Structure formats: C-alpha cells, structure tokens
C-alpha cells in the first residue's frame, strides 16, 4: 500500500541526489533509513560517556575485591 507525503522541492532534490539511476524514492529512503539506524547503533555502542580507562577499572576492581 503506497501513500503520498508532502515535501518541498528542495528536500525532494536532496533525496534524489542520494539515489542511483533507476531507484525509486522509496528505495532511496529505505536505504537512508537503514544507514541512519546503523549509525545510531554505532553511536550508542561507541559512546564513551560514563566509561573509564581499563587501567582505572582494574584499580577500582582490586580495591573493591581485596582478599
């Protein structure tokens, strides 16, 4: 089932610039969305916020788990 979305000509042209000959707008948008999702996952996995260097983690672990 198809639908129509309203976008400006500028946006349409930008989307079109990502396409290859013979690709539909749906093909282009599907590929762009897959790429965006992959990038979001990569950003999440590679986020260093709240991370500590391994050396510091070892020191913390040794302090916490002393025998």
RAURKA-V238117 format. One record per residue. N is the residue number from 1. RES is the residue in one letter. SS is DSSP state (H for helix, E for strand, L for the rest). PHI is phi in degrees with one decimal (* if undefined). OMEGA is omega in radians with two decimals (NA if undefined). Layout:
# RAURKA-V238117
n=N res=RES ss=SS phi=PHI omega=OMEGA
n=N res=RES ss=SS phi=PHI omega=OMEGA
This chain:
# RAURKA-V238117
n=1 res=X ss=L phi=* omega=-3.14
n=2 res=X ss=L phi=-99.4 omega=3.08
n=3 res=X ss=L phi=-140.1 omega=3.12
n=4 res=X ss=L phi=-114.5 omega=3.04
n=5 res=X ss=L phi=-119.1 omega=-3.12
n=6 res=X ss=L phi=-98.1 omega=3.08
n=7 res=X ss=L phi=-134.8 omega=3.13
n=8 res=X ss=L phi=-72.0 omega=3.11
n=9 res=X ss=H phi=-63.4 omega=3.11
n=10 res=X ss=H phi=-61.2 omega=3.13
n=11 res=X ss=H phi=-66.3 omega=3.11
n=12 res=X ss=H phi=-57.0 omega=-3.13
n=13 res=X ss=H phi=-66.8 omega=3.09
n=14 res=X ss=H phi=-65.3 omega=3.10
n=15 res=X ss=H phi=-60.2 omega=-3.13
n=16 res=X ss=H phi=-60.0 omega=-3.12
n=17 res=X ss=H phi=-67.1 omega=3.09
n=18 res=X ss=L phi=-86.7 omega=-3.06
n=19 res=X ss=L phi=-89.7 omega=3.04
n=20 res=X ss=L phi=-107.9 omega=-3.13
n=21 res=X ss=L phi=-57.0 omega=3.11
n=22 res=X ss=L phi=91.1 omega=3.12
n=23 res=X ss=L phi=-79.1 omega=3.05
n=24 res=X ss=L phi=-85.8 omega=3.06
n=25 res=X ss=H phi=-60.2 omega=3.12
n=26 res=X ss=H phi=-62.1 omega=3.10
n=27 res=X ss=H phi=-59.8 omega=-3.10
n=28 res=X ss=H phi=-63.0 omega=-3.12
n=29 res=X ss=H phi=-65.3 omega=3.09
n=30 res=X ss=H phi=-61.1 omega=3.13
n=31 res=X ss=H phi=-66.0 omega=3.13
n=32 res=X ss=H phi=-64.0 omega=3.11
n=33 res=X ss=H phi=-65.5 omega=3.10
n=34 res=X ss=H phi=-62.2 omega=3.12
n=35 res=X ss=H phi=-64.7 omega=3.13
n=36 res=X ss=H phi=-63.8 omega=3.12
n=37 res=X ss=H phi=-64.4 omega=3.11
n=38 res=X ss=H phi=-62.3 omega=3.13
n=39 res=X ss=H phi=-65.4 omega=3.11
n=40 res=X ss=H phi=-61.3 omega=3.13
n=41 res=X ss=H phi=-64.9 omega=3.11
n=42 res=X ss=H phi=-60.6 omega=3.11
n=43 res=X ss=H phi=-61.3 omega=3.12
n=44 res=X ss=H phi=-64.4 omega=-3.09
n=45 res=X ss=H phi=-70.3 omega=-3.08
n=46 res=X ss=L phi=-95.9 omega=-3.13
n=47 res=X ss=L phi=-67.3 omega=-3.10
n=48 res=X ss=L phi=-96.1 omega=3.09
n=49 res=X ss=L phi=-62.1 omega=-3.13
n=50 res=X ss=L phi=67.0 omega=3.09
n=51 res=X ss=L phi=-104.0 omega=3.07
n=52 res=X ss=L phi=-124.6 omega=3.08
n=53 res=X ss=L phi=-60.4 omega=-3.07
n=54 res=X ss=H phi=-59.1 omega=3.14
n=55 res=X ss=H phi=-61.1 omega=3.12
n=56 res=X ss=H phi=-66.1 omega=3.13
n=57 res=X ss=H phi=-63.7 omega=3.12
n=58 res=X ss=H phi=-65.7 omega=3.11
n=59 res=X ss=H phi=-59.4 omega=3.13
n=60 res=X ss=H phi=-60.2 omega=-3.12
n=61 res=X ss=H phi=-64.7 omega=3.14
n=62 res=X ss=H phi=-63.8 omega=3.12
n=63 res=X ss=H phi=-66.3 omega=-3.07
n=64 res=X ss=H phi=-72.7 omega=-3.01
n=65 res=X ss=L phi=-111.9 omega=3.09
n=66 res=X ss=L phi=-59.8 omega=3.12
n=67 res=X ss=L phi=-90.0 omega=NA
